[in-house]
Amino acid sequence: MLVALIARDKDGALQTRLDNRAAHLAYIEETGVVSQAGPLLDGDAMIGSLVILDVSDLAAAEDWAANDPYAKAGLFQSVQLIPWKKVIG
């Protein structure tokens, strides 16, 4: 099952993002369920994240999201998990 994780950073949280980036990328690598990922941008500024998870069910996506180092560091103002269907690409 593909799930889109759409997260918006808290205002003024760029340093939190930068401080936890290496741990976040390591988590992506070690869990092996991320199909695609990258920051949401406002110009050149990172303001959130889009992560496409390939997981067994929505509960697995919720678990992944809760254990992401970015989430644990309190980076996000909001997180949405939405089942997603790949049509192109």
Order of alpha helices (4+ residues) and beta strands (2+ residues): beta-alpha-beta-beta-alpha-alpha-beta
